[in-house]
Amino acid sequence: MEVKIGVQHAPREIVLESGQNAEEVERVVSEALAGKTQLLSLTDEHGRKVLVPADRLAYVELGEPAPRKVGFGAL
């Protein structure tokens, strides 16, 4: 699952590929926005953790990972 996180006052978004399903990610984001936790904590598919302060979240976009094209070819 591809997750894009917009952070307030940051010029770029955080993009990660997570092994979690959409329901799990949505639950974690909802808990952070509701104030149950102070940090949004997600783990990417390589086991690295991404921590974002909940009060700095601008948006979170969930989507399926796009297959990466390798090599040369016509578009």
All heavy atoms as TSV, in Angstrom:
chain	resi	resn	atom	element	x	y	z
A	1	MET	N	N	0.838	-1.156	0.000
A	1	MET	CA	C	0.000	0.000	0.000
A	1	MET	C	C	0.895	1.236	0.000
A	1	MET	O	O	1.826	1.316	0.804
A	1	MET	CB	C	-0.880	-0.045	1.237
A	1	MET	CG	C	-1.322	1.270	1.756
A	1	MET	SD	S	-3.072	1.570	1.834
A	1	MET	CE	C	-3.784	0.557	0.648
A	2	GLU	N	N	0.632	2.177	-0.896
A	2	GLU	CA	C	1.387	3.421	-0.946
A	2	GLU	C	C	0.705	4.447	-0.051
A	2	GLU	O	O	-0.509	4.640	-0.134
A	2	GLU	CB	C	1.458	3.948	-2.380
A	2	GLU	CG	C	2.264	5.219	-2.481
A	2	GLU	CD	C	2.324	5.745	-3.905
A	2	GLU	OE1	O	1.283	6.228	-4.380
A	2	GLU	OE2	O	3.394	5.674	-4.496
A	3	VAL	N	N	1.483	5.088	0.810
A	3	VAL	CA	C	0.966	6.095	1.737
A	3	VAL	C	C	1.735	7.392	1.510
A	3	VAL	O	O	2.965	7.400	1.533
A	3	VAL	CB	C	1.135	5.635	3.211
A	3	VAL	CG1	C	0.564	6.672	4.163
A	3	VAL	CG2	C	0.492	4.280	3.439
A	4	LYS	N	N	0.999	8.483	1.265
A	4	LYS	CA	C	1.602	9.806	1.132
A	4	LYS	C	C	1.130	10.640	2.310
A	4	LYS	O	O	-0.067	10.722	2.582
A	4	LYS	CB	C	1.177	10.485	-0.165
A	4	LYS	CG	C	1.714	9.817	-1.398
A	4	LYS	CD	C	1.297	10.571	-2.642
A	4	LYS	CE	C	1.776	9.852	-3.882
A	4	LYS	NZ	N	1.348	10.546	-5.105
A	5	ILE	N	N	2.078	11.268	3.007
A	5	ILE	CA	C	1.762	12.051	4.200
A	5	ILE	C	C	2.224	13.479	3.961
A	5	ILE	O	O	3.399	13.726	3.708
A	5	ILE	CB	C	2.471	11.486	5.443
A	5	ILE	CG1	C	2.101	10.012	5.643
A	5	ILE	CG2	C	2.126	12.307	6.681
A	5	ILE	CD1	C	2.949	9.311	6.677
A	6	GLY	N	N	1.283	14.405	4.047
A	6	GLY	CA	C	1.613	15.819	3.965
A	6	GLY	C	C	1.815	16.364	5.364
A	6	GLY	O	O	1.027	16.102	6.273
A	7	VAL	N	N	2.899	17.094	5.546
A	7	VAL	CA	C	3.237	17.660	6.855
A	7	VAL	C	C	3.176	19.180	6.757
A	7	VAL	O	O	3.698	19.761	5.797
A	7	VAL	CB	C	4.650	17.213	7.301
A	7	VAL	CG1	C	4.980	17.769	8.669
A	7	VAL	CG2	C	4.751	15.695	7.296
A	8	GLN	N	N	2.527	19.810	7.718
A	8	GLN	CA	C	2.421	21.268	7.729
A	8	GLN	C	C	3.807	21.901	7.751
A	8	GLN	O	O	4.707	21.412	8.424
A	8	GLN	CB	C	1.637	21.741	8.945
A	8	GLN	CG	C	0.194	21.329	8.947
A	8	GLN	CD	C	-0.514	21.763	10.223
A	8	GLN	OE1	O	0.038	22.482	11.042
A	8	GLN	NE2	N	-1.736	21.315	10.392
A	9	HIS	N	N	3.958	22.990	7.012
A	9	HIS	CA	C	5.188	23.778	6.960
A	9	HIS	C	C	6.378	22.994	6.414
A	9	HIS	O	O	7.524	23.314	6.714
A	9	HIS	CB	C	5.534	24.372	8.330
A	9	HIS	CG	C	4.387	25.067	8.982
A	9	HIS	ND1	N	3.786	26.179	8.446
A	9	HIS	CD2	C	3.704	24.785	10.105
A	9	HIS	CE1	C	2.793	26.559	9.232
A	9	HIS	NE2	N	2.724	25.727	10.253
A	10	ALA	N	N	6.111	21.954	5.638
A	10	ALA	CA	C	7.173	21.180	4.988
A	10	ALA	C	C	6.910	21.210	3.478
A	10	ALA	O	O	5.782	20.970	3.055
A	10	ALA	CB	C	7.189	19.743	5.486
A	11	PRO	N	N	7.926	21.508	2.678
A	11	PRO	CA	C	7.699	21.653	1.246
A	11	PRO	C	C	7.443	20.337	0.509
A	11	PRO	O	O	6.900	20.341	-0.583
A	11	PRO	CB	C	8.992	22.300	0.751
A	11	PRO	CG	C	10.018	21.903	1.740
A	11	PRO	CD	C	9.294	21.806	3.059
A	12	ARG	N	N	7.804	19.212	1.101
A	12	ARG	CA	C	7.639	17.925	0.428
A	12	ARG	C	C	6.800	16.993	1.272
A	12	ARG	O	O	6.709	17.137	2.490
A	12	ARG	CB	C	9.009	17.298	0.174
A	12	ARG	CG	C	9.889	18.191	-0.696
A	12	ARG	CD	C	11.187	17.563	-1.001
A	12	ARG	NE	N	10.958	16.473	-1.945
A	12	ARG	CZ	C	11.890	15.623	-2.318
A	12	ARG	NH1	N	13.104	15.717	-1.821
A	12	ARG	NH2	N	11.635	14.671	-3.177
A	13	GLU	N	N	6.214	16.007	0.613
A	13	GLU	CA	C	5.428	15.009	1.327
A	13	GLU	C	C	6.291	13.779	1.587
A	13	GLU	O	O	7.303	13.562	0.928
A	13	GLU	CB	C	4.183	14.641	0.536
A	13	GLU	CG	C	4.458	14.081	-0.817
A	13	GLU	CD	C	3.209	13.970	-1.677
A	13	GLU	OE1	O	2.171	14.552	-1.358
A	13	GLU	OE2	O	3.315	13.287	-2.699
A	14	ILE	N	N	5.868	12.979	2.547
A	14	ILE	CA	C	6.540	11.724	2.857
A	14	ILE	C	C	5.795	10.625	2.104
A	14	ILE	O	O	4.575	10.514	2.211
A	14	ILE	CB	C	6.503	11.446	4.373
A	14	ILE	CG1	C	7.205	12.563	5.137
A	14	ILE	CG2	C	7.118	10.091	4.691
A	14	ILE	CD1	C	6.992	12.508	6.635
A	15	VAL	N	N	6.525	9.833	1.343
A	15	VAL	CA	C	5.922	8.731	0.586
A	15	VAL	C	C	6.578	7.441	1.045
A	15	VAL	O	O	7.801	7.341	1.102
A	15	VAL	CB	C	6.127	8.915	-0.938
A	15	VAL	CG1	C	5.507	7.756	-1.703
A	15	VAL	CG2	C	5.547	10.239	-1.405
A	16	LEU	N	N	5.751	6.443	1.385
A	16	LEU	CA	C	6.294	5.157	1.792
A	16	LEU	C	C	5.403	4.034	1.297
A	16	LEU	O	O	4.214	4.228	1.076
A	16	LEU	CB	C	6.488	5.080	3.305
A	16	LEU	CG	C	5.250	5.150	4.191
A	16	LEU	CD1	C	4.983	3.796	4.811
A	16	LEU	CD2	C	5.470	6.166	5.284
A	17	GLU	N	N	6.009	2.889	1.110
A	17	GLU	CA	C	5.295	1.670	0.762
A	17	GLU	C	C	5.144	0.867	2.047
A	17	GLU	O	O	6.138	0.489	2.662
A	17	GLU	CB	C	6.072	0.849	-0.273
A	17	GLU	CG	C	6.217	1.516	-1.615
A	17	GLU	CD	C	4.933	1.534	-2.422
A	17	GLU	OE1	O	4.086	0.653	-2.215
A	17	GLU	OE2	O	4.788	2.455	-3.241
A	18	SER	N	N	3.918	0.644	2.453
A	18	SER	CA	C	3.659	-0.047	3.708
A	18	SER	C	C	3.103	-1.433	3.439
A	18	SER	O	O	2.334	-1.635	2.500
A	18	SER	CB	C	2.666	0.756	4.553
A	18	SER	OG	O	2.353	0.061	5.739
A	19	GLY	N	N	3.474	-2.386	4.274
A	19	GLY	CA	C	2.937	-3.730	4.191
A	19	GLY	C	C	1.582	-3.854	4.866
A	19	GLY	O	O	0.916	-4.872	4.748
A	20	GLN	N	N	1.168	-2.801	5.578
A	20	GLN	CA	C	-0.121	-2.806	6.257
A	20	GLN	C	C	-1.235	-2.616	5.235
A	20	GLN	O	O	-1.043	-2.007	4.191
A	20	GLN	CB	C	-0.176	-1.690	7.294
A	20	GLN	CG	C	0.857	-1.833	8.391
A	20	GLN	CD	C	0.928	-0.586	9.256
A	20	GLN	OE1	O	1.192	0.485	8.749
A	20	GLN	NE2	N	0.697	-0.760	10.545
A	21	ASN	N	N	-2.423	-3.113	5.555
A	21	ASN	CA	C	-3.541	-2.906	4.639
A	21	ASN	C	C	-4.193	-1.548	4.902
A	21	ASN	O	O	-3.873	-0.860	5.878
A	21	ASN	CB	C	-4.555	-4.054	4.735
A	21	ASN	CG	C	-5.191	-4.175	6.099
A	21	ASN	OD1	O	-5.321	-3.208	6.831
A	21	ASN	ND2	N	-5.598	-5.383	6.445
A	22	ALA	N	N	-5.105	-1.154	4.039
A	22	ALA	CA	C	-5.719	0.178	4.103
A	22	ALA	C	C	-6.475	0.397	5.413
A	22	ALA	O	O	-6.439	1.495	5.977
A	22	ALA	CB	C	-6.654	0.380	2.914
A	23	GLU	N	N	-7.151	-0.627	5.913
A	23	GLU	CA	C	-7.922	-0.483	7.149
A	23	GLU	C	C	-7.018	-0.207	8.343
A	23	GLU	O	O	-7.341	0.618	9.196
A	23	GLU	CB	C	-8.772	-1.737	7.409
A	23	GLU	CG	C	-9.912	-1.927	6.428
A	23	GLU	CD	C	-9.454	-2.555	5.109
A	23	GLU	OE1	O	-8.398	-3.220	5.076
A	23	GLU	OE2	O	-10.159	-2.351	4.108
A	24	GLU	N	N	-5.877	-0.892	8.408
A	24	GLU	CA	C	-4.937	-0.679	9.510
A	24	GLU	C	C	-4.366	0.735	9.477
A	24	GLU	O	O	-4.292	1.409	10.510
A	24	GLU	CB	C	-3.784	-1.676	9.430
A	24	GLU	CG	C	-4.148	-3.101	9.726
A	24	GLU	CD	C	-2.953	-4.024	9.557
A	24	GLU	OE1	O	-1.864	-3.670	10.030
A	24	GLU	OE2	O	-3.126	-5.084	8.936
A	25	VAL	N	N	-3.954	1.183	8.296
A	25	VAL	CA	C	-3.385	2.525	8.164
A	25	VAL	C	C	-4.433	3.568	8.510
A	25	VAL	O	O	-4.156	4.530	9.231
A	25	VAL	CB	C	-2.825	2.752	6.740
A	25	VAL	CG1	C	-2.375	4.184	6.564
A	25	VAL	CG2	C	-1.694	1.787	6.457
A	26	GLU	N	N	-5.652	3.380	8.033
A	26	GLU	CA	C	-6.723	4.334	8.325
A	26	GLU	C	C	-7.017	4.395	9.819
A	26	GLU	O	O	-7.244	5.474	10.372
A	26	GLU	CB	C	-7.986	3.941	7.561
A	26	GLU	CG	C	-9.098	4.951	7.669
A	26	GLU	CD	C	-10.287	4.596	6.815
A	26	GLU	OE1	O	-10.198	3.691	5.978
A	26	GLU	OE2	O	-11.332	5.257	6.991
A	27	ARG	N	N	-6.985	3.254	10.489
A	27	ARG	CA	C	-7.228	3.223	11.939
A	27	ARG	C	C	-6.146	3.986	12.696
A	27	ARG	O	O	-6.431	4.785	13.586
A	27	ARG	CB	C	-7.297	1.773	12.439
A	27	ARG	CG	C	-7.551	1.649	13.939
A	27	ARG	CD	C	-7.502	0.201	14.405
A	27	ARG	NE	N	-6.295	-0.513	14.016
A	27	ARG	CZ	C	-5.102	-0.366	14.618
A	27	ARG	NH1	N	-4.968	0.464	15.628
A	27	ARG	NH2	N	-4.054	-1.058	14.218
A	28	VAL	N	N	-4.882	3.784	12.311
A	28	VAL	CA	C	-3.761	4.459	12.979
A	28	VAL	C	C	-3.843	5.971	12.756
A	28	VAL	O	O	-3.635	6.761	13.682
A	28	VAL	CB	C	-2.415	3.892	12.470
A	28	VAL	CG1	C	-1.254	4.704	12.977
A	28	VAL	CG2	C	-2.268	2.440	12.870
A	29	VAL	N	N	-4.174	6.378	11.525
A	29	VAL	CA	C	-4.299	7.806	11.224
A	29	VAL	C	C	-5.464	8.408	11.999
A	29	VAL	O	O	-5.340	9.499	12.567
A	29	VAL	CB	C	-4.481	8.021	9.700
A	29	VAL	CG1	C	-4.832	9.462	9.393
A	29	VAL	CG2	C	-3.219	7.617	8.961
A	30	SER	N	N	-6.593	7.713	12.057
A	30	SER	CA	C	-7.759	8.215	12.795
A	30	SER	C	C	-7.458	8.386	14.273
A	30	SER	O	O	-7.880	9.375	14.891
A	30	SER	CB	C	-8.942	7.259	12.630
A	30	SER	OG	O	-9.347	7.203	11.300
A	31	GLU	N	N	-6.732	7.439	14.864
A	31	GLU	CA	C	-6.368	7.545	16.279
A	31	GLU	C	C	-5.463	8.751	16.517
A	31	GLU	O	O	-5.618	9.454	17.516
A	31	GLU	CB	C	-5.687	6.267	16.752
A	31	GLU	CG	C	-6.625	5.095	16.894
A	31	GLU	CD	C	-5.920	3.807	17.273
A	31	GLU	OE1	O	-4.672	3.808	17.393
A	31	GLU	OE2	O	-6.622	2.793	17.441
A	32	ALA	N	N	-4.537	8.991	15.600
A	32	ALA	CA	C	-3.638	10.139	15.753
A	32	ALA	C	C	-4.409	11.448	15.635
A	32	ALA	O	O	-4.193	12.388	16.408
A	32	ALA	CB	C	-2.523	10.086	14.716
A	33	LEU	N	N	-5.327	11.523	14.684
A	33	LEU	CA	C	-6.106	12.753	14.499
A	33	LEU	C	C	-7.110	12.983	15.620
A	33	LEU	O	O	-7.442	14.125	15.930
A	33	LEU	CB	C	-6.821	12.729	13.150
A	33	LEU	CG	C	-5.912	12.812	11.921
A	33	LEU	CD1	C	-6.729	12.656	10.655
A	33	LEU	CD2	C	-5.149	14.130	11.911
A	34	ALA	N	N	-7.597	11.902	16.237
A	34	ALA	CA	C	-8.552	12.021	17.329
A	34	ALA	C	C	-7.876	12.389	18.651
A	34	ALA	O	O	-8.551	12.685	19.637
A	34	ALA	CB	C	-9.317	10.716	17.503
A	35	GLY	N	N	-6.548	12.373	18.675
A	35	GLY	CA	C	-5.826	12.739	19.890
A	35	GLY	C	C	-5.534	11.574	20.813
A	35	GLY	O	O	-5.047	11.770	21.919
A	36	LYS	N	N	-5.826	10.344	20.366
A	36	LYS	CA	C	-5.539	9.179	21.211
A	36	LYS	C	C	-4.040	8.944	21.326
A	36	LYS	O	O	-3.565	8.411	22.325
A	36	LYS	CB	C	-6.218	7.939	20.646
A	36	LYS	CG	C	-7.721	8.004	20.721
A	36	LYS	CD	C	-8.355	6.745	20.192
A	36	LYS	CE	C	-9.865	6.846	20.250
A	36	LYS	NZ	N	-10.510	5.675	19.677
A	37	THR	N	N	-3.291	9.301	20.280
A	37	THR	CA	C	-1.835	9.215	20.310
A	37	THR	C	C	-1.273	10.539	19.805
A	37	THR	O	O	-1.918	11.246	19.041
A	37	THR	CB	C	-1.302	8.076	19.410
A	37	THR	OG1	O	-1.703	8.319	18.071
A	37	THR	CG2	C	-1.821	6.732	19.851
A	38	GLN	N	N	-0.077	10.888	20.227
A	38	GLN	CA	C	0.534	12.145	19.800
A	38	GLN	C	C	1.371	11.988	18.547
A	38	GLN	O	O	1.739	12.972	17.926
A	38	GLN	CB	C	1.383	12.720	20.926
A	38	GLN	CG	C	0.550	13.139	22.113
A	38	GLN	CD	C	1.398	13.801	23.178
A	38	GLN	OE1	O	2.612	13.867	23.070
A	38	GLN	NE2	N	0.748	14.293	24.214
A	39	LEU	N	N	1.672	10.739	18.170
A	39	LEU	CA	C	2.479	10.474	16.988
A	39	LEU	C	C	1.746	9.540	16.034
A	39	LEU	O	O	1.117	8.576	16.467
A	39	LEU	CB	C	3.805	9.801	17.358
A	39	LEU	CG	C	4.844	10.636	18.067
A	39	LEU	CD1	C	6.011	9.742	18.478
A	39	LEU	CD2	C	5.339	11.752	17.179
A	40	LEU	N	N	1.859	9.831	14.747
A	40	LEU	CA	C	1.430	8.896	13.723
A	40	LEU	C	C	2.636	8.005	13.447
A	40	LEU	O	O	3.697	8.493	13.075
A	40	LEU	CB	C	1.013	9.624	12.443
A	40	LEU	CG	C	0.757	8.735	11.224
A	40	LEU	CD1	C	-0.389	7.779	11.500
A	40	LEU	CD2	C	0.476	9.578	10.006
A	41	SER	N	N	2.488	6.719	13.670
A	41	SER	CA	C	3.592	5.773	13.515
A	41	SER	C	C	3.211	4.732	12.478
A	41	SER	O	O	2.245	3.989	12.655
A	41	SER	CB	C	3.880	5.099	14.856
A	41	SER	OG	O	4.856	4.098	14.691
A	42	LEU	N	N	3.969	4.694	11.367
A	42	LEU	CA	C	3.756	3.704	10.320
A	42	LEU	C	C	5.074	2.994	10.044
A	42	LEU	O	O	6.150	3.574	10.205
A	42	LEU	CB	C	3.263	4.371	9.035
A	42	LEU	CG	C	1.898	5.051	9.102
A	42	LEU	CD1	C	1.622	5.813	7.822
A	42	LEU	CD2	C	0.809	4.016	9.346
A	43	THR	N	N	4.999	1.751	9.597
A	43	THR	CA	C	6.181	0.970	9.265
A	43	THR	C	C	6.163	0.667	7.783
A	43	THR	O	O	5.146	0.225	7.253
A	43	THR	CB	C	6.201	-0.346	10.069
A	43	THR	OG1	O	6.089	-0.037	11.454
A	43	THR	CG2	C	7.468	-1.127	9.835
A	44	ASP	N	N	7.297	0.913	7.102
A	44	ASP	CA	C	7.343	0.638	5.671
A	44	ASP	C	C	7.680	-0.832	5.437
A	44	ASP	O	O	7.893	-1.600	6.380
A	44	ASP	CB	C	8.310	1.573	4.941
A	44	ASP	CG	C	9.777	1.299	5.219
A	44	ASP	OD1	O	10.082	0.376	5.994
A	44	ASP	OD2	O	10.618	2.004	4.656
A	45	GLU	N	N	7.728	-1.234	4.169
A	45	GLU	CA	C	7.926	-2.647	3.857
A	45	GLU	C	C	9.341	-3.137	4.141
A	45	GLU	O	O	9.600	-4.329	4.118
A	45	GLU	CB	C	7.560	-2.928	2.402
A	45	GLU	CG	C	8.331	-2.131	1.402
A	45	GLU	CD	C	7.807	-2.320	-0.014
A	45	GLU	OE1	O	6.683	-2.803	-0.188
A	45	GLU	OE2	O	8.546	-1.976	-0.929
A	46	HIS	N	N	10.268	-2.236	4.459
A	46	HIS	CA	C	11.630	-2.624	4.826
A	46	HIS	C	C	11.815	-2.666	6.339
A	46	HIS	O	O	12.922	-2.888	6.819
A	46	HIS	CB	C	12.648	-1.647	4.222
A	46	HIS	CG	C	12.597	-1.602	2.731
A	46	HIS	ND1	N	13.027	-2.633	1.941
A	46	HIS	CD2	C	12.138	-0.653	1.893
A	46	HIS	CE1	C	12.846	-2.318	0.676
A	46	HIS	NE2	N	12.299	-1.121	0.617
A	47	GLY	N	N	10.746	-2.409	7.098
A	47	GLY	CA	C	10.806	-2.460	8.548
A	47	GLY	C	C	11.178	-1.147	9.211
A	47	GLY	O	O	11.310	-1.090	10.428
A	48	ARG	N	N	11.355	-0.074	8.423
A	48	ARG	CA	C	11.695	1.233	9.002
A	48	ARG	C	C	10.422	1.919	9.483
A	48	ARG	O	O	9.385	1.829	8.849
A	48	ARG	CB	C	12.386	2.106	7.961
A	48	ARG	CG	C	13.720	1.540	7.539
A	48	ARG	CD	C	14.328	2.391	6.482
A	48	ARG	NE	N	13.536	2.248	5.267
A	48	ARG	CZ	C	14.016	2.327	4.042
A	48	ARG	NH1	N	15.282	2.603	3.849
A	48	ARG	NH2	N	13.238	2.168	2.993
A	49	LYS	N	N	10.528	2.596	10.614
A	49	LYS	CA	C	9.381	3.324	11.173
A	49	LYS	C	C	9.427	4.776	10.763
A	49	LYS	O	O	10.485	5.394	10.752
A	49	LYS	CB	C	9.369	3.245	12.695
A	49	LYS	CG	C	8.805	1.980	13.212
A	49	LYS	CD	C	8.418	2.141	14.647
A	49	LYS	CE	C	7.502	0.981	14.980
A	49	LYS	NZ	N	6.711	1.229	16.118
A	50	VAL	N	N	8.249	5.319	10.456
A	50	VAL	CA	C	8.093	6.737	10.151
A	50	VAL	C	C	7.198	7.309	11.239
A	50	VAL	O	O	6.080	6.831	11.449
A	50	VAL	CB	C	7.454	6.946	8.764
A	50	VAL	CG1	C	7.198	8.409	8.510
A	50	VAL	CG2	C	8.335	6.357	7.684
A	51	LEU	N	N	7.699	8.322	11.948
A	51	LEU	CA	C	6.948	8.961	13.024
A	51	LEU	C	C	6.699	10.417	12.658
A	51	LEU	O	O	7.629	11.140	12.323
A	51	LEU	CB	C	7.731	8.896	14.341
A	51	LEU	CG	C	8.123	7.497	14.820
A	51	LEU	CD1	C	9.067	7.601	16.000
A	51	LEU	CD2	C	6.903	6.696	15.180
A	52	VAL	N	N	5.435	10.833	12.726
A	52	VAL	CA	C	5.061	12.207	12.415
A	52	VAL	C	C	4.197	12.714	13.568
A	52	VAL	O	O	3.241	12.045	13.965
A	52	VAL	CB	C	4.256	12.288	11.091
A	52	VAL	CG1	C	3.874	13.712	10.774
A	52	VAL	CG2	C	5.044	11.683	9.943
A	53	PRO	N	N	4.503	13.898	14.116
A	53	PRO	CA	C	3.641	14.455	15.164
A	53	PRO	C	C	2.216	14.644	14.633
A	53	PRO	O	O	2.022	15.181	13.536
A	53	PRO	CB	C	4.282	15.802	15.492
A	53	PRO	CG	C	5.686	15.695	14.997
A	53	PRO	CD	C	5.649	14.761	13.830
A	54	ALA	N	N	1.240	14.167	15.370
A	54	ALA	CA	C	-0.150	14.204	14.916
A	54	ALA	C	C	-0.649	15.627	14.676
A	54	ALA	O	O	-1.459	15.858	13.780
A	54	ALA	CB	C	-1.044	13.500	15.928
A	55	ASP	N	N	-0.160	16.593	15.444
A	55	ASP	CA	C	-0.628	17.962	15.271
A	55	ASP	C	C	-0.028	18.648	14.041
A	55	ASP	O	O	-0.423	19.744	13.685
A	55	ASP	CB	C	-0.367	18.800	16.523
A	55	ASP	CG	C	1.111	18.915	16.863
A	55	ASP	OD1	O	1.907	18.099	16.364
A	55	ASP	OD2	O	1.458	19.820	17.637
A	56	ARG	N	N	0.913	17.990	13.350
A	56	ARG	CA	C	1.541	18.542	12.141
A	56	ARG	C	C	1.022	17.908	10.851
A	56	ARG	O	O	1.459	18.252	9.772
A	56	ARG	CB	C	3.058	18.358	12.185
A	56	ARG	CG	C	3.715	19.097	13.308
A	56	ARG	CD	C	3.663	20.567	13.055
A	56	ARG	NE	N	4.368	21.263	14.119
A	56	ARG	CZ	C	4.123	22.492	14.440
A	56	ARG	NH1	N	3.220	23.171	13.799
A	56	ARG	NH2	N	4.791	23.061	15.415
A	57	LEU	N	N	0.080	16.957	10.970
A	57	LEU	CA	C	-0.451	16.301	9.785
A	57	LEU	C	C	-1.299	17.262	8.967
A	57	LEU	O	O	-2.191	17.915	9.490
A	57	LEU	CB	C	-1.314	15.097	10.169
A	57	LEU	CG	C	-0.590	13.881	10.703
A	57	LEU	CD1	C	-1.597	12.845	11.158
A	57	LEU	CD2	C	0.324	13.302	9.659
A	58	ALA	N	N	-1.023	17.343	7.668
A	58	ALA	CA	C	-1.845	18.133	6.762
A	58	ALA	C	C	-2.831	17.214	6.045
A	58	ALA	O	O	-4.017	17.513	5.944
A	58	ALA	CB	C	-0.975	18.880	5.757
A	59	TYR	N	N	-2.337	16.080	5.533
A	59	TYR	CA	C	-3.196	15.096	4.876
A	59	TYR	C	C	-2.477	13.755	4.813
A	59	TYR	O	O	-1.262	13.674	4.943
A	59	TYR	CB	C	-3.588	15.533	3.462
A	59	TYR	CG	C	-2.420	15.645	2.514
A	59	TYR	CD1	C	-2.001	14.560	1.757
A	59	TYR	CD2	C	-1.728	16.841	2.379
A	59	TYR	CE1	C	-0.927	14.667	0.903
A	59	TYR	CE2	C	-0.658	16.955	1.521
A	59	TYR	CZ	C	-0.259	15.866	0.777
A	59	TYR	OH	O	0.810	15.971	-0.069
A	60	VAL	N	N	-3.260	12.704	4.621
A	60	VAL	CA	C	-2.727	11.364	4.408
A	60	VAL	C	C	-3.496	10.770	3.235
A	60	VAL	O	O	-4.724	10.733	3.244
A	60	VAL	CB	C	-2.890	10.464	5.659
A	60	VAL	CG1	C	-2.393	9.053	5.375
A	60	VAL	CG2	C	-2.153	11.061	6.842
A	61	GLU	N	N	-2.757	10.345	2.215
A	61	GLU	CA	C	-3.369	9.774	1.013
A	61	GLU	C	C	-3.004	8.302	0.932
A	61	GLU	O	O	-1.836	7.936	1.030
A	61	GLU	CB	C	-2.835	10.519	-0.212
A	61	GLU	CG	C	-3.418	10.062	-1.517
A	61	GLU	CD	C	-2.848	10.860	-2.671
A	61	GLU	OE1	O	-2.664	12.084	-2.544
A	61	GLU	OE2	O	-2.560	10.231	-3.706
A	62	LEU	N	N	-4.016	7.444	0.774
A	62	LEU	CA	C	-3.805	6.007	0.684
A	62	LEU	C	C	-4.085	5.563	-0.740
A	62	LEU	O	O	-5.055	5.995	-1.347
A	62	LEU	CB	C	-4.739	5.254	1.632
A	62	LEU	CG	C	-4.700	5.663	3.099
A	62	LEU	CD1	C	-5.749	4.888	3.869
A	62	LEU	CD2	C	-3.339	5.438	3.684
A	63	GLY	N	N	-3.238	4.696	-1.269
A	63	GLY	CA	C	-3.450	4.187	-2.615
A	63	GLY	C	C	-2.672	2.911	-2.839
A	63	GLY	O	O	-1.781	2.551	-2.075
A	64	GLU	N	N	-3.017	2.232	-3.908
A	64	GLU	CA	C	-2.307	1.013	-4.275
A	64	GLU	C	C	-0.971	1.376	-4.893
A	64	GLU	O	O	-0.860	2.384	-5.584
A	64	GLU	CB	C	-3.138	0.192	-5.259
A	64	GLU	CG	C	-4.394	-0.386	-4.638
A	64	GLU	CD	C	-4.095	-1.315	-3.469
A	64	GLU	OE1	O	-3.157	-2.129	-3.561
A	64	GLU	OE2	O	-4.799	-1.222	-2.466
A	65	PRO	N	N	0.059	0.595	-4.660
A	65	PRO	CA	C	1.369	0.899	-5.243
A	65	PRO	C	C	1.324	0.777	-6.761
A	65	PRO	O	O	0.714	-0.144	-7.297
A	65	PRO	CB	C	2.296	-0.141	-4.629
A	65	PRO	CG	C	1.407	-1.241	-4.183
A	65	PRO	CD	C	0.079	-0.624	-3.865
A	66	ALA	N	N	1.945	1.729	-7.433
A	66	ALA	CA	C	2.023	1.692	-8.892
A	66	ALA	C	C	3.231	0.859	-9.286
A	66	ALA	O	O	4.311	1.023	-8.716
A	66	ALA	CB	C	2.145	3.105	-9.443
A	67	PRO	N	N	3.068	-0.036	-10.258
A	67	PRO	CA	C	4.234	-0.820	-10.684
A	67	PRO	C	C	5.265	0.078	-11.348
A	67	PRO	O	O	4.921	0.973	-12.109
A	67	PRO	CB	C	3.648	-1.825	-11.673
A	67	PRO	CG	C	2.365	-1.231	-12.125
A	67	PRO	CD	C	1.879	-0.361	-10.998
A	68	ARG	N	N	6.507	-0.136	-11.012
A	68	ARG	CA	C	7.577	0.690	-11.577
A	68	ARG	C	C	8.044	0.092	-12.899
A	68	ARG	O	O	8.274	-1.104	-12.988
A	68	ARG	CB	C	8.736	0.776	-10.594
A	68	ARG	CG	C	8.317	1.455	-9.329
A	68	ARG	CD	C	9.466	1.568	-8.386
A	68	ARG	NE	N	8.939	2.110	-7.131
A	68	ARG	CZ	C	9.682	2.603	-6.199
A	68	ARG	NH1	N	10.978	2.619	-6.333
A	68	ARG	NH2	N	9.141	3.062	-5.103
A	69	LYS	N	N	8.162	0.947	-13.890
A	69	LYS	CA	C	8.615	0.492	-15.198
A	69	LYS	C	C	10.134	0.575	-15.256
A	69	LYS	O	O	10.722	1.561	-14.840
A	69	LYS	CB	C	7.979	1.349	-16.284
A	69	LYS	CG	C	6.477	1.206	-16.296
A	69	LYS	CD	C	5.853	2.003	-17.404
A	69	LYS	CE	C	4.349	1.817	-17.330
A	69	LYS	NZ	N	3.647	2.457	-18.381
A	70	VAL	N	N	10.726	-0.464	-15.790
A	70	VAL	CA	C	12.167	-0.541	-15.904
A	70	VAL	C	C	12.532	-0.720	-17.372
A	70	VAL	O	O	11.889	-1.486	-18.085
A	70	VAL	CB	C	12.719	-1.735	-15.080
A	70	VAL	CG1	C	14.217	-1.839	-15.226
A	70	VAL	CG2	C	12.318	-1.586	-13.622
A	71	GLY	N	N	13.542	0.009	-17.816
A	71	GLY	CA	C	14.002	-0.154	-19.182
A	71	GLY	C	C	13.449	0.896	-20.111
A	71	GLY	O	O	12.837	1.873	-19.703
A	72	PHE	N	N	13.641	0.661	-21.387
A	72	PHE	CA	C	13.201	1.598	-22.410
A	72	PHE	C	C	11.954	1.061	-23.075
A	72	PHE	O	O	11.771	-0.133	-23.226
A	72	PHE	CB	C	14.303	1.793	-23.458
A	72	PHE	CG	C	15.568	2.356	-22.878
A	72	PHE	CD1	C	16.629	1.531	-22.542
A	72	PHE	CD2	C	15.688	3.708	-22.644
A	72	PHE	CE1	C	17.781	2.027	-21.998
A	72	PHE	CE2	C	16.840	4.225	-22.082
A	72	PHE	CZ	C	17.891	3.395	-21.781
A	73	GLY	N	N	11.098	1.971	-23.482
A	73	GLY	CA	C	9.887	1.550	-24.178
A	73	GLY	C	C	9.070	2.750	-24.571
A	73	GLY	O	O	9.293	3.870	-24.113
A	74	ALA	N	N	8.126	2.539	-25.441
A	74	ALA	CA	C	7.236	3.605	-25.866
A	74	ALA	C	C	6.153	3.825	-24.826
A	74	ALA	O	O	5.651	2.883	-24.216
A	74	ALA	CB	C	6.615	3.267	-27.210
A	75	LEU	N	N	5.806	5.056	-24.615
A	75	LEU	CA	C	4.750	5.358	-23.635
A	75	LEU	C	C	3.404	5.302	-24.241
A	75	LEU	O	O	3.029	5.523	-25.238
A	75	LEU	CB	C	4.987	6.743	-23.040
A	75	LEU	CG	C	6.270	6.855	-22.216
A	75	LEU	CD1	C	6.468	8.277	-21.747
A	75	LEU	CD2	C	6.190	5.939	-21.018
